[in-house]
Amino acid sequence: MSDWFSVTTPIYYPNAEPHIGHTYTTVVADTLTRYHRLAGEKTFFLTGTDQHGEKITEVAAAAGESPSAFAARISALFEQTWRDLGLGFDRFIRTTDPDHVRAVQHVLGVVHEAGDVEFREYEGLYCVGCERFLTERDMVDGLCRDHERAPEPRSESNYFFTMSKYFDWLADHIRDHADFIRPERYRNEVLAMLREGSGLEDLCISRPKSRLDWGIELPFDRDYVCYVWFDALINYLTGLGYPDDPDWEKRWGGVEHLIGKDILKPHGVFWPCMLRAAGIAPYRHLSVHGYWNVDERKVSKSLGNMISPGAMREKYGFEAFRYFLLRDMSYGLDAGFTEELLVTRVNADLANNLGNLASRTLNMTARYCDGRVPEPGETGDLEREVADATARAADEVDAAVRALEAHRALESIFRAVDAANRYLDARAPWKAAKDPEREAEVRTTLYTVCQSLRGIALLLAPFLPEAAATLLERLGIPDALATARLPEDAKRWDALAAGTATTKGAALFPRIESPAAE
Ligand SMILES: [Zn+2]
């Protein structure tokens, strides 16, 4: 197996500004990258934008711009947004990048050579929104099911990728690899698409330049450009260095595609068939998430409920928003966002629970132990319980992250936070400190919660990188992440040496007092 973990987001379509859906996928990719890197794996994080296609020419025309100027402008906005939010991609790809154009033409050449491309006359109903000819199943009352607009009758000669010859192979591959497409519901959806009579056929992969010249030219017929999906999917190869970078195959061996459920068909069917035709091994995982509903409605431009990540940062801080996204969506299912839910979640978990543990521990360490991690006295069952809770969280986080269950990972971490808070309440060092004979007990208590906080901060680092860094700094170990290995290092008790200087600092997550909706 590859020792690489290479995560991809879809290349976003720059016909709108970054919203909650894009932000979610990118945040999950960033979190997974950070975790796998701390687990000692080599990582690569790829994101970017899809520049081509008929839809872009439409919205660009409406904005009075050329397709290239329009796509470049919105792409730059995406790239800058992820940079500003500290989402650490290794490459931001644009499908107009010269190496991508080369990679697409290379794949087209290989697939053509292999005899998997045919020139055919085609007559049918075409939806501009979908950028393809529709079948009966795609329509309701004569309108495109997805776009609720009437398709146009069109007749065209085009190149077809004879994808259907790979359907049996693909169905077998999916049956043989339980986690190839996950969660299971999407695996079953793809198997249903591949069943005979589902209406899925060969894929038209060209557009005549006479009606669309915004795209990548076919290497075997210069009168045509490549269909946008065929072009877009290949970004996952280009971005990892295909075909020239010597490391591309190693990176590809550990590839994890993250997508939303709206683009299951191209990723679950087109893409593995394309890879097969090009003689490339299938991807390792396709992991499909649900939709965010905002104020109980689907996110849409016309409803104005897109939720800008920049606005969330201004109002609540990005880590609060990031925490909500990771904690409140179960990967694969739809989830709901409202500002009230965010405020409730952040106050309960981050301000009251984690924030309270950190401030109590650090304040009492300052007051009773001169701001240094104390030398512990005798330990007993209560101390062992806290250590066990932290170790258990470390193992659970590792399993949950590998199963794409960030919300469960966070639940586990917060069970460890609960355990430490309960322990602190049980020992009540603020009372014990009044009795000089219980001085050793106070030291043991604060030593124990300091160790626990260290483990918690390490585990939180992939999810809340800024807060975790702040916490480690206050515990006097600002460089802990540089050498840490997860999950083992989070379980190491006594790793925070007695005598280490700690600092109190301001509230890690101030309680949000203002009403959410103003
Ligand atoms: Zn449509």
Boltz pocket constraint, residues with backbone or C-beta under 6 A from the ligand:
constraints:
  - pocket:
      binder: B
      contacts: [[A, 127], [A, 128], [A, 129], [A, 130], [A, 131], [A, 144], [A, 145], [A, 146], [A, 147], [A, 148]]
      max_distance: 6.0
